Amino acid sequence: MKTEICIPGLGAGMIEGTIVEWHVEDGGTVSEGGMLYTLESEKTAQDVEAPVAGTVQRIGQVGEAYAVGAVVATIEH
């Protein structure tokens, strides 16, 4: 089963965020609650946690901005 990892809204009015760092390699494994990536918006930066454990397939690229709700990775579990 695959779980899609989407850009979360970090605050009211946030429409996009930029991935500033991946904490898991493409094809690497992550535990539930483990850090996936750091997301930056106009007002803040926040680490995004994995909702499930499994193998990460990255889609989003460091330095790219994505709309809230955009899929930036999947986790196969």
All heavy atoms as a GROMACS GRO file, in nm:
protein
  555
    1MET      N    1   0.084  -0.117   0.000
    1MET     CA    2   0.000   0.000   0.000
    1MET      C    3   0.090   0.124   0.000
    1MET      O    4   0.193   0.127   0.064
    1MET     CB    5  -0.090  -0.001   0.124
    1MET     CG    6  -0.170   0.125   0.140
    1MET     SD    7  -0.274   0.123   0.287
    1MET     CE    8  -0.417   0.040   0.219
    2LYS      N    9   0.048   0.228  -0.072
    2LYS     CA   10   0.122   0.354  -0.077
    2LYS      C   11   0.044   0.465  -0.007
    2LYS      O   12  -0.076   0.476  -0.024
    2LYS     CB   13   0.148   0.398  -0.221
    2LYS     CG   14   0.256   0.322  -0.289
    2LYS     CD   15   0.288   0.383  -0.424
    2LYS     CE   16   0.394   0.299  -0.493
    2LYS     NZ   17   0.430   0.357  -0.622
    3THR      N   18   0.118   0.546   0.067
    3THR     CA   19   0.062   0.666   0.129
    3THR      C   20   0.125   0.786   0.061
    3THR      O   21   0.249   0.794   0.051
    3THR     CB   22   0.092   0.669   0.280
    3THR    OG1   23   0.028   0.557   0.341
    3THR    CG2   24   0.043   0.797   0.344
    4GLU      N   25   0.042   0.878   0.013
    4GLU     CA   26   0.094   1.001  -0.049
    4GLU      C   27   0.130   1.101   0.059
    4GLU      O   28   0.056   1.119   0.156
    4GLU     CB   29  -0.010   1.061  -0.143
    4GLU     CG   30  -0.037   0.977  -0.266
    4GLU     CD   31  -0.135   1.042  -0.360
    4GLU    OE1   32  -0.221   1.123  -0.316
    4GLU    OE2   33  -0.127   1.012  -0.480
    5ILE      N   34   0.244   1.166   0.040
    5ILE     CA   35   0.290   1.270   0.132
    5ILE      C   36   0.270   1.404   0.062
    5ILE      O   37   0.330   1.429  -0.044
    5ILE     CB   38   0.439   1.251   0.169
    5ILE    CG1   39   0.463   1.109   0.224
    5ILE    CG2   40   0.484   1.359   0.267
    5ILE    CD1   41   0.379   1.073   0.345
    6CYS      N   42   0.185   1.488   0.120
    6CYS     CA   43   0.147   1.615   0.058
    6CYS      C   44   0.203   1.732   0.137
    6CYS      O   45   0.231   1.721   0.256
    6CYS     CB   46  -0.004   1.628   0.053
    6CYS     SG   47  -0.084   1.495  -0.040
    7ILE      N   48   0.217   1.846   0.070
    7ILE     CA   49   0.259   1.970   0.137
    7ILE      C   50   0.148   2.012   0.233
    7ILE      O   51   0.034   2.034   0.190
    7ILE     CB   52   0.286   2.082   0.034
    7ILE    CG1   53   0.403   2.045  -0.058
    7ILE    CG2   54   0.309   2.215   0.103
    7ILE    CD1   55   0.538   2.045   0.007
    8PRO      N   56   0.181   2.024   0.362
    8PRO     CA   57   0.079   2.068   0.459
    8PRO      C   58   0.067   2.219   0.463
    8PRO      O   59   0.162   2.291   0.429
    8PRO     CB   60   0.134   2.015   0.591
    8PRO     CG   61   0.282   2.021   0.574
    8PRO     CD   62   0.306   1.988   0.428
    9GLY      N   63  -0.047   2.268   0.505
    9GLY     CA   64  -0.063   2.411   0.530
    9GLY      C   65  -0.010   2.442   0.669
    9GLY      O   66  -0.057   2.386   0.767
   10LEU      N   67   0.091   2.525   0.680
   10LEU     CA   68   0.152   2.555   0.809
   10LEU      C   69   0.084   2.670   0.882
   10LEU      O   70   0.115   2.696   0.997
   10LEU     CB   71   0.301   2.587   0.792
   10LEU     CG   72   0.387   2.476   0.732
   10LEU    CD1   73   0.531   2.522   0.720
   10LEU    CD2   74   0.378   2.349   0.814
   11GLY      N   75  -0.005   2.739   0.814
   11GLY     CA   76  -0.075   2.850   0.878
   11GLY      C   77  -0.184   2.903   0.786
   11GLY      O   78  -0.191   2.869   0.668
   12ALA      N   79  -0.268   2.986   0.841
   12ALA     CA   80  -0.376   3.047   0.763
   12ALA      C   81  -0.317   3.128   0.649
   12ALA      O   82  -0.223   3.205   0.667
   12ALA     CB   83  -0.461   3.135   0.853
   13GLY      N   84  -0.368   3.108   0.533
   13GLY     CA   85  -0.326   3.185   0.418
   13GLY      C   86  -0.206   3.128   0.344
   13GLY      O   87  -0.167   3.180   0.240
   14MET      N   88  -0.145   3.021   0.395
   14MET     CA   89  -0.031   2.961   0.324
   14MET      C   90  -0.082   2.896   0.197
   14MET      O   91  -0.174   2.815   0.200
   14MET     CB   92   0.038   2.858   0.412
   14MET     CG   93   0.157   2.795   0.344
   14MET     SD   94   0.236   2.674   0.453
   14MET     CE   95   0.327   2.579   0.332
   15ILE      N   96  -0.019   2.929   0.083
   15ILE     CA   97  -0.060   2.870  -0.043
   15ILE      C   98   0.047   2.780  -0.104
   15ILE      O   99   0.018   2.697  -0.188
   15ILE     CB  100  -0.104   2.977  -0.146
   15ILE    CG1  101   0.007   3.077  -0.170
   15ILE    CG2  102  -0.231   3.046  -0.099
   15ILE    CD1  103  -0.019   3.171  -0.285
   16GLU      N  104   0.174   2.798  -0.061
   16GLU     CA  105   0.280   2.712  -0.110
   16GLU      C  106   0.394   2.706  -0.009
   16GLU      O  107   0.403   2.789   0.081
   16GLU     CB  108   0.333   2.759  -0.246
   16GLU     CG  109   0.408   2.890  -0.242
   16GLU     CD  110   0.463   2.931  -0.378
   16GLU    OE1  111   0.421   2.876  -0.482
   16GLU    OE2  112   0.550   3.017  -0.380
   17GLY      N  113   0.479   2.607  -0.027
   17GLY     CA  114   0.596   2.591   0.058
   17GLY      C  115   0.711   2.537  -0.024
   17GLY      O  116   0.690   2.475  -0.129
   18THR      N  117   0.832   2.557   0.025
   18THR     CA  118   0.953   2.515  -0.044
   18THR      C  119   1.022   2.406   0.037
   18THR      O  120   1.043   2.423   0.158
   18THR     CB  121   1.049   2.633  -0.064
   18THR    OG1  122   0.982   2.734  -0.141
   18THR    CG2  123   1.176   2.593  -0.136
   19ILE      N  124   1.060   2.298  -0.028
   19ILE     CA  125   1.138   2.193   0.038
   19ILE      C  126   1.281   2.245   0.048
   19ILE      O  127   1.343   2.275  -0.054
   19ILE     CB  128   1.133   2.061  -0.040
   19ILE    CG1  129   0.990   2.008  -0.046
   19ILE    CG2  130   1.228   1.958   0.023
   19ILE    CD1  131   0.973   1.887  -0.135
   20VAL      N  132   1.332   2.256   0.170
   20VAL     CA  133   1.469   2.306   0.188
   20VAL      C  134   1.568   2.194   0.217
   20VAL      O  135   1.689   2.213   0.197
   20VAL     CB  136   1.478   2.417   0.295
   20VAL    CG1  137   1.403   2.540   0.250
   20VAL    CG2  138   1.427   2.371   0.429
   21GLU      N  139   1.519   2.078   0.262
   21GLU     CA  140   1.609   1.965   0.288
   21GLU      C  141   1.528   1.837   0.302
   21GLU      O  142   1.425   1.835   0.368
   21GLU     CB  143   1.687   1.989   0.418
   21GLU     CG  144   1.782   1.878   0.453
   21GLU     CD  145   1.857   1.902   0.583
   21GLU    OE1  146   1.830   2.002   0.653
   21GLU    OE2  147   1.941   1.818   0.617
   22TRP      N  148   1.577   1.731   0.238
   22TRP     CA  149   1.522   1.597   0.260
   22TRP      C  150   1.603   1.532   0.370
   22TRP      O  151   1.727   1.541   0.370
   22TRP     CB  152   1.531   1.512   0.133
   22TRP     CG  153   1.422   1.539   0.036
   22TRP    CD1  154   1.429   1.616  -0.078
   22TRP    CD2  155   1.287   1.491   0.042
   22TRP    NE1  156   1.308   1.619  -0.141
   22TRP    CE2  157   1.219   1.542  -0.069
   22TRP    CE3  158   1.218   1.412   0.132
   22TRP    CZ2  159   1.086   1.515  -0.094
   22TRP    CZ3  160   1.084   1.385   0.107
   22TRP    CH2  161   1.020   1.436  -0.006
   23HIS      N  162   1.537   1.462   0.463
   23HIS     CA  163   1.605   1.392   0.572
   23HIS      C  164   1.613   1.242   0.545
   23HIS      O  165   1.674   1.169   0.624
   23HIS     CB  166   1.534   1.418   0.705
   23HIS     CG  167   1.531   1.563   0.741
   23HIS    ND1  168   1.643   1.633   0.779
   23HIS    CD2  169   1.429   1.652   0.742
   23HIS    CE1  170   1.609   1.759   0.804
   23HIS    NE2  171   1.480   1.773   0.781
   24VAL      N  172   1.552   1.196   0.436
   24VAL     CA  173   1.552   1.055   0.397
   24VAL      C  174   1.592   1.046   0.250
   24VAL      O  175   1.540   1.122   0.167
   24VAL     CB  176   1.411   0.991   0.416
   24VAL    CG1  177   1.412   0.846   0.374
   24VAL    CG2  178   1.365   1.006   0.558
   25GLU      N  179   1.683   0.955   0.220
   25GLU     CA  180   1.724   0.934   0.081
   25GLU      C  181   1.609   0.875   0.000
   25GLU      O  182   1.523   0.805   0.055
   25GLU     CB  183   1.843   0.839   0.075
   25GLU     CG  184   1.969   0.893   0.140
   25GLU     CD  185   2.025   1.012   0.066
   25GLU    OE1  186   2.019   1.016  -0.058
   25GLU    OE2  187   2.076   1.103   0.134
   26ASP      N  188   1.610   0.900  -0.131
   26ASP     CA  189   1.513   0.836  -0.219
   26ASP      C  190   1.537   0.686  -0.214
   26ASP      O  191   1.650   0.640  -0.231
   26ASP     CB  192   1.531   0.889  -0.362
   26ASP     CG  193   1.419   0.846  -0.454
   26ASP    OD1  194   1.304   0.837  -0.408
   26ASP    OD2  195   1.446   0.821  -0.573
   27GLY      N  196   1.433   0.608  -0.185
   27GLY     CA  197   1.446   0.464  -0.171
   27GLY      C  198   1.484   0.421  -0.030
   27GLY      O  199   1.490   0.302  -0.001
   28GLY      N  200   1.507   0.518   0.058
   28GLY     CA  201   1.541   0.488   0.197
   28GLY      C  202   1.417   0.458   0.278
   28GLY      O  203   1.304   0.475   0.232
   29THR      N  204   1.438   0.411   0.401
   29THR     CA  205   1.326   0.379   0.487
   29THR      C  206   1.311   0.483   0.597
   29THR      O  207   1.408   0.549   0.636
   29THR     CB  208   1.342   0.239   0.551
   29THR    OG1  209   1.463   0.236   0.625
   29THR    CG2  210   1.344   0.131   0.445
   30VAL      N  211   1.189   0.496   0.643
   30VAL     CA  212   1.156   0.589   0.750
   30VAL      C  213   1.061   0.519   0.847
   30VAL      O  214   0.982   0.434   0.806
   30VAL     CB  215   1.092   0.719   0.693
   30VAL    CG1  216   0.957   0.693   0.630
   30VAL    CG2  217   1.084   0.828   0.798
   31SER      N  218   1.074   0.554   0.974
   31SER     CA  219   0.981   0.500   1.072
   31SER      C  220   0.866   0.599   1.089
   31SER      O  221   0.879   0.716   1.056
   31SER     CB  222   1.051   0.476   1.206
   31SER     OG  223   1.109   0.596   1.253
   32GLU      N  224   0.753   0.551   1.141
   32GLU     CA  225   0.641   0.641   1.167
   32GLU      C  226   0.686   0.749   1.264
   32GLU      O  227   0.748   0.722   1.366
   32GLU     CB  228   0.524   0.562   1.227
   32GLU     CG  229   0.402   0.646   1.249
   32GLU     CD  230   0.283   0.566   1.301
   32GLU    OE1  231   0.283   0.442   1.290
   32GLU    OE2  232   0.190   0.630   1.354
   33GLY      N  233   0.661   0.874   1.228
   33GLY     CA  234   0.702   0.987   1.310
   33GLY      C  235   0.843   1.036   1.281
   33GLY      O  236   0.886   1.137   1.335
   34GLY      N  237   0.915   0.965   1.193
   34GLY     CA  238   1.049   1.007   1.153
   34GLY      C  239   1.044   1.129   1.064
   34GLY      O  240   0.945   1.153   0.994
   35MET      N  241   1.149   1.207   1.063
   35MET     CA  242   1.155   1.328   0.982
   35MET      C  243   1.173   1.295   0.833
   35MET      O  244   1.263   1.220   0.798
   35MET     CB  245   1.270   1.418   1.025
   35MET     CG  246   1.257   1.473   1.164
   35MET     SD  247   1.107   1.570   1.183
   35MET     CE  248   1.061   1.520   1.345
   36LEU      N  249   1.086   1.351   0.750
   36LEU     CA  250   1.094   1.332   0.605
   36LEU      C  251   1.168   1.447   0.538
   36LEU      O  252   1.263   1.425   0.463
   36LEU     CB  253   0.954   1.324   0.544
   36LEU     CG  254   0.878   1.195   0.564
   36LEU    CD1  255   0.736   1.210   0.510
   36LEU    CD2  256   0.949   1.081   0.494
   37TYR      N  257   1.122   1.569   0.561
   37TYR     CA  258   1.182   1.686   0.496
   37TYR      C  259   1.153   1.811   0.577
   37TYR      O  260   1.067   1.811   0.664
   37TYR     CB  261   1.132   1.702   0.352
   37TYR     CG  262   0.983   1.726   0.338
   37TYR    CD1  263   0.932   1.855   0.332
   37TYR    CD2  264   0.894   1.621   0.328
   37TYR    CE1  265   0.796   1.878   0.317
   37TYR    CE2  266   0.757   1.642   0.313
   37TYR     CZ  267   0.709   1.771   0.308
   37TYR     OH  268   0.575   1.793   0.294
   38THR      N  269   1.227   1.916   0.546
   38THR     CA  270   1.203   2.046   0.607
   38THR      C  271   1.133   2.132   0.504
   38THR      O  272   1.179   2.144   0.390
   38THR     CB  273   1.334   2.114   0.653
   38THR    OG1  274   1.399   2.027   0.747
   38THR    CG2  275   1.307   2.248   0.718
   39LEU      N  276   1.022   2.193   0.545
   39LEU     CA  277   0.940   2.277   0.459
   39LEU      C  278   0.947   2.420   0.508
   39LEU      O  279   0.935   2.447   0.627
   39LEU     CB  280   0.794   2.229   0.465
   39LEU     CG  281   0.692   2.307   0.383
   39LEU    CD1  282   0.720   2.289   0.234
   39LEU    CD2  283   0.552   2.261   0.417
   40GLU      N  284   0.966   2.512   0.415
   40GLU     CA  285   0.972   2.654   0.450
   40GLU      C  286   0.860   2.729   0.379
   40GLU      O  287   0.833   2.708   0.262
   40GLU     CB  288   1.108   2.710   0.405
   40GLU     CG  289   1.132   2.853   0.444
   40GLU     CD  290   1.272   2.897   0.405
   40GLU    OE1  291   1.295   2.921   0.286
   40GLU    OE2  292   1.356   2.903   0.495
   41SER      N  293   0.794   2.817   0.456
   41SER     CA  294   0.693   2.907   0.399
   41SER      C  295   0.741   3.049   0.420
   41SER      O  296   0.853   3.071   0.465
   41SER     CB  297   0.557   2.885   0.467
   41SER     OG  298   0.561   2.929   0.600
   42GLU      N  299   0.657   3.145   0.389
   42GLU     CA  300   0.695   3.286   0.407
   42GLU      C  301   0.730   3.318   0.551
   42GLU      O  302   0.815   3.400   0.578
   42GLU     CB  303   0.581   3.378   0.364
   42GLU     CG  304   0.563   3.389   0.215
   42GLU     CD  305   0.453   3.488   0.182
   42GLU    OE1  306   0.405   3.562   0.270
   42GLU    OE2  307   0.416   3.493   0.064
   43LYS      N  308   0.662   3.252   0.646
   43LYS     CA  309   0.675   3.291   0.786
   43LYS      C  310   0.751   3.192   0.873
   43LYS      O  311   0.792   3.229   0.983
   43LYS     CB  312   0.536   3.313   0.845
   43LYS     CG  313   0.460   3.424   0.777
   43LYS     CD  314   0.324   3.442   0.838
   43LYS     CE  315   0.249   3.553   0.767
   43LYS     NZ  316   0.117   3.574   0.823
   44THR      N  317   0.768   3.068   0.830
   44THR     CA  318   0.826   2.968   0.918
   44THR      C  319   0.889   2.854   0.841
   44THR      O  320   0.867   2.838   0.722
   44THR     CB  321   0.717   2.911   1.013
   44THR    OG1  322   0.779   2.829   1.112
   44THR    CG2  323   0.613   2.832   0.940
   45ALA      N  324   0.968   2.774   0.911
   45ALA     CA  325   1.020   2.648   0.858
   45ALA      C  326   0.982   2.539   0.958
   45ALA      O  327   0.980   2.563   1.079
   45ALA     CB  328   1.170   2.654   0.841
   46GLN      N  329   0.949   2.422   0.906
   46GLN     CA  330   0.904   2.314   0.993
   46GLN      C  331   0.945   2.180   0.934
   46GLN      O  332   0.939   2.161   0.812
   46GLN     CB  333   0.753   2.319   1.006
   46GLN     CG  334   0.695   2.211   1.094
   46GLN     CD  335   0.545   2.229   1.112
   46GLN    OE1  336   0.492   2.340   1.109
   46GLN    NE2  337   0.475   2.119   1.131
   47ASP      N  338   0.984   2.086   1.021
   47ASP     CA  339   1.010   1.950   0.977
   47ASP      C  340   0.878   1.876   0.963
   47ASP      O  341   0.789   1.890   1.047
   47ASP     CB  342   1.099   1.876   1.078
   47ASP     CG  343   1.242   1.928   1.078
   47ASP    OD1  344   1.289   1.973   0.972
   47ASP    OD2  345   1.306   1.923   1.184
   48VAL      N  346   0.866   1.800   0.856
   48VAL     CA  347   0.745   1.723   0.829
   48VAL      C  348   0.775   1.577   0.862
   48VAL      O  349   0.874   1.520   0.815
   48VAL     CB  350   0.700   1.739   0.682
   48VAL    CG1  351   0.579   1.651   0.652
   48VAL    CG2  352   0.669   1.886   0.653
   49GLU      N  353   0.687   1.514   0.942
   49GLU     CA  354   0.705   1.377   0.987
   49GLU      C  355   0.630   1.278   0.899
   49GLU      O  356   0.528   1.312   0.838
   49GLU     CB  357   0.653   1.362   1.130
   49GLU     CG  358   0.726   1.446   1.231
   49GLU     CD  359   0.669   1.432   1.371
   49GLU    OE1  360   0.563   1.367   1.388
   49GLU    OE2  361   0.731   1.488   1.463
   50ALA      N  362   0.680   1.156   0.897
   50ALA     CA  363   0.616   1.048   0.823
   50ALA      C  364   0.493   0.998   0.901
   50ALA      O  365   0.503   0.968   1.019
   50ALA     CB  366   0.713   0.933   0.803
   51PRO      N  367   0.378   0.987   0.833
   51PRO     CA  368   0.258   0.936   0.901
   51PRO      C  369   0.259   0.784   0.917
   51PRO      O  370   0.184   0.730   0.997
   51PRO     CB  371   0.144   0.982   0.810
   51PRO     CG  372   0.206   0.989   0.674
   51PRO     CD  373   0.349   1.032   0.698
   52VAL      N  374   0.342   0.716   0.837
   52VAL     CA  375   0.354   0.570   0.841
   52VAL      C  376   0.500   0.532   0.820
   52VAL      O  377   0.579   0.612   0.771
   52VAL     CB  378   0.267   0.501   0.732
   52VAL    CG1  379   0.119   0.526   0.754
   52VAL    CG2  380   0.310   0.546   0.593
   53ALA      N  381   0.536   0.409   0.854
   53ALA     CA  382   0.669   0.358   0.829
   53ALA      C  383   0.674   0.293   0.692
   53ALA      O  384   0.573   0.239   0.645
   53ALA     CB  385   0.706   0.255   0.936
   54GLY      N  386   0.790   0.300   0.626
   54GLY     CA  387   0.804   0.233   0.497
   54GLY      C  388   0.917   0.290   0.414
   54GLY      O  389   1.005   0.361   0.464
   55THR      N  390   0.912   0.259   0.284
   55THR     CA  391   1.014   0.301   0.189
   55THR      C  392   0.968   0.429   0.118
   55THR      O  393   0.858   0.434   0.064
   55THR     CB  394   1.039   0.190   0.085
   55THR    OG1  395   1.078   0.071   0.154
   55THR    CG2  396   1.149   0.230  -0.013
   56VAL      N  397   1.055   0.529   0.118
   56VAL     CA  398   1.022   0.661   0.064
   56VAL      C  399   1.061   0.672  -0.083
   56VAL      O  400   1.174   0.639  -0.121
   56VAL     CB  401   1.095   0.771   0.145
   56VAL    CG1  402   1.068   0.909   0.085
   56VAL    CG2  403   1.054   0.766   0.291
   57GLN      N  404   0.967   0.719  -0.163
   57GLN     CA  405   0.995   0.754  -0.303
   57GLN      C  406   0.973   0.904  -0.316
   57GLN      O  407   0.860   0.952  -0.309
   57GLN     CB  408   0.904   0.677  -0.399
   57GLN     CG  409   0.928   0.529  -0.398
   57GLN     CD  410   1.070   0.492  -0.438
   57GLN    OE1  411   1.122   0.540  -0.539
   57GLN    NE2  412   1.134   0.407  -0.360
   58ARG      N  413   1.083   0.978  -0.329
   58ARG     CA  414   1.073   1.125  -0.336
   58ARG      C  415   1.028   1.169  -0.474
   58ARG      O  416   1.070   1.116  -0.575
   58ARG     CB  417   1.209   1.188  -0.303
   58ARG     CG  418   1.253   1.154  -0.165
   58ARG     CD  419   1.379   1.222  -0.118
   58ARG     NE  420   1.477   1.259  -0.218
   58ARG     CZ  421   1.601   1.292  -0.189
   58ARG    NH1  422   1.642   1.292  -0.063
   58ARG    NH2  423   1.684   1.327  -0.283
   59ILE      N  424   0.942   1.269  -0.475
   59ILE     CA  425   0.895   1.331  -0.599
   59ILE      C  426   0.940   1.476  -0.601
   59ILE      O  427   0.991   1.526  -0.701
   59ILE     CB  428   0.741   1.322  -0.610
   59ILE    CG1  429   0.696   1.176  -0.613
   59ILE    CG2  430   0.690   1.397  -0.733
   59ILE    CD1  431   0.548   1.155  -0.592
   60GLY      N  432   0.922   1.546  -0.489
   60GLY     CA  433   0.959   1.687  -0.478
   60GLY      C  434   1.110   1.707  -0.472
   60GLY      O  435   1.183   1.620  -0.424
   61GLN      N  436   1.153   1.821  -0.520
   61GLN     CA  437   1.296   1.854  -0.526
   61GLN      C  438   1.330   1.967  -0.429
   61GLN      O  439   1.250   2.059  -0.411
   61GLN     CB  440   1.333   1.898  -0.668
   61GLN     CG  441   1.302   1.795  -0.775
   61GLN     CD  442   1.385   1.669  -0.759
   61GLN    OE1  443   1.504   1.674  -0.734
   61GLN    NE2  444   1.320   1.554  -0.771
   62VAL      N  445   1.449   1.960  -0.372
   62VAL     CA  446   1.498   2.067  -0.285
   62VAL      C  447   1.504   2.198  -0.364
   62VAL      O  448   1.549   2.200  -0.479
   62VAL     CB  449   1.637   2.032  -0.228
   62VAL    CG1  450   1.700   2.151  -0.157
   62VAL    CG2  451   1.626   1.914  -0.132
   63GLY      N  452   1.458   2.304  -0.300
   63GLY     CA  453   1.461   2.436  -0.362
   63GLY      C  454   1.339   2.469  -0.446
   63GLY      O  455   1.322   2.582  -0.490
   64GLU      N  456   1.251   2.372  -0.464
   64GLU     CA  457   1.130   2.394  -0.543
   64GLU      C  458   1.012   2.427  -0.452
   64GLU      O  459   0.998   2.370  -0.344
   64GLU     CB  460   1.095   2.270  -0.626
   64GLU     CG  461   1.196   2.237  -0.732
   64GLU     CD  462   1.198   2.338  -0.846
   64GLU    OE1  463   1.090   2.390  -0.883
   64GLU    OE2  464   1.307   2.365  -0.897
   65ALA      N  465   0.926   2.517  -0.498
   65ALA     CA  466   0.805   2.553  -0.425
   65ALA      C  467   0.689   2.470  -0.478
   65ALA      O  468   0.677   2.449  -0.599
   65ALA     CB  469   0.775   2.702  -0.441
   66TYR      N  470   0.604   2.424  -0.386
   66TYR     CA  471   0.488   2.341  -0.420
   66TYR      C  472   0.365   2.396  -0.350
   66TYR      O  473   0.373   2.444  -0.237
   66TYR     CB  474   0.510   2.196  -0.377
   66TYR     CG  475   0.626   2.131  -0.448
   66TYR    CD1  476   0.754   2.133  -0.392
   66TYR    CD2  477   0.610   2.074  -0.573
   66TYR    CE1  478   0.862   2.077  -0.458
   66TYR    CE2  479   0.718   2.018  -0.640
   66TYR     CZ  480   0.843   2.020  -0.582
   66TYR     OH  481   0.950   1.965  -0.649
   67ALA      N  482   0.252   2.386  -0.417
   67ALA     CA  483   0.125   2.431  -0.359
   67ALA      C  484   0.086   2.341  -0.243
   67ALA      O  485   0.118   2.221  -0.241
   67ALA     CB  486   0.014   2.428  -0.465
   68VAL      N  487   0.017   2.397  -0.145
   68VAL     CA  488  -0.037   2.317  -0.034
   68VAL      C  489  -0.124   2.207  -0.095
   68VAL      O  490  -0.205   2.232  -0.185
   68VAL     CB  491  -0.119   2.406   0.062
   68VAL    CG1  492  -0.195   2.320   0.162
   68VAL    CG2  493  -0.029   2.504   0.133
   69GLY      N  494  -0.102   2.085  -0.052
   69GLY     CA  495  -0.177   1.971  -0.104
   69GLY      C  496  -0.105   1.896  -0.213
   69GLY      O  497  -0.146   1.784  -0.248
   70ALA      N  498   0.003   1.952  -0.268
   70ALA     CA  499   0.078   1.883  -0.374
   70ALA      C  500   0.149   1.760  -0.318
   70ALA      O  501   0.203   1.764  -0.207
   70ALA     CB  502   0.179   1.977  -0.437
   71VAL      N  503   0.150   1.652  -0.393
   71VAL     CA  504   0.218   1.528  -0.352
   71VAL      C  505   0.367   1.545  -0.379
   71VAL      O  506   0.408   1.572  -0.492
   71VAL     CB  507   0.162   1.406  -0.427
   71VAL    CG1  508   0.239   1.281  -0.389
   71VAL    CG2  509   0.014   1.389  -0.398
   72VAL      N  510   0.450   1.528  -0.273
   72VAL     CA  511   0.594   1.543  -0.289
   72VAL      C  512   0.670   1.412  -0.262
   72VAL      O  513   0.791   1.406  -0.283
   72VAL     CB  514   0.651   1.657  -0.200
   72VAL    CG1  515   0.598   1.791  -0.250
   72VAL    CG2  516   0.620   1.635  -0.055
   73ALA      N  517   0.598   1.308  -0.217
   73ALA     CA  518   0.659   1.178  -0.194
   73ALA      C  519   0.550   1.075  -0.173
   73ALA      O  520   0.433   1.110  -0.152
   73ALA     CB  521   0.750   1.182  -0.072
   74THR      N  522   0.590   0.949  -0.181
   74THR     CA  523   0.503   0.839  -0.141
   74THR      C  524   0.582   0.750  -0.045
   74THR      O  525   0.705   0.747  -0.050
   74THR     CB  526   0.452   0.755  -0.260
   74THR    OG1  527   0.562   0.697  -0.328
   74THR    CG2  528   0.369   0.838  -0.355
   75ILE      N  529   0.510   0.682   0.042
   75ILE     CA  530   0.572   0.583   0.130
   75ILE      C  531   0.504   0.450   0.105
   75ILE      O  532   0.382   0.438   0.120
   75ILE     CB  533   0.560   0.623   0.279
   75ILE    CG1  534   0.630   0.756   0.304
   75ILE    CG2  535   0.619   0.513   0.368
   75ILE    CD1  536   0.618   0.807   0.447
   76GLU      N  537   0.582   0.352   0.063
   76GLU     CA  538   0.532   0.216   0.041
   76GLU      C  539   0.540   0.142   0.174
   76GLU      O  540   0.646   0.137   0.236
   76GLU     CB  541   0.616   0.146  -0.064
   76GLU     CG  542   0.571   0.006  -0.096
   76GLU     CD  543   0.446   0.001  -0.180
   76GLU    OE1  544   0.429   0.085  -0.269
   76GLU    OE2  545   0.364  -0.090  -0.156
   77HIS      N  546   0.426   0.089   0.219
   77HIS     CA  547   0.426   0.016   0.348
   77HIS      C  548   0.344  -0.110   0.338
   77HIS      O  549   0.285  -0.140   0.240
   77HIS     CB  550   0.375   0.105   0.461
   77HIS     CG  551   0.244   0.173   0.435
   77HIS    ND1  552   0.126   0.126   0.486
   77HIS    CD2  553   0.214   0.283   0.362
   77HIS    CE1  554   0.028   0.208   0.446
   77HIS    NE2  555   0.079   0.302   0.371
   0.00000   0.00000   0.00000
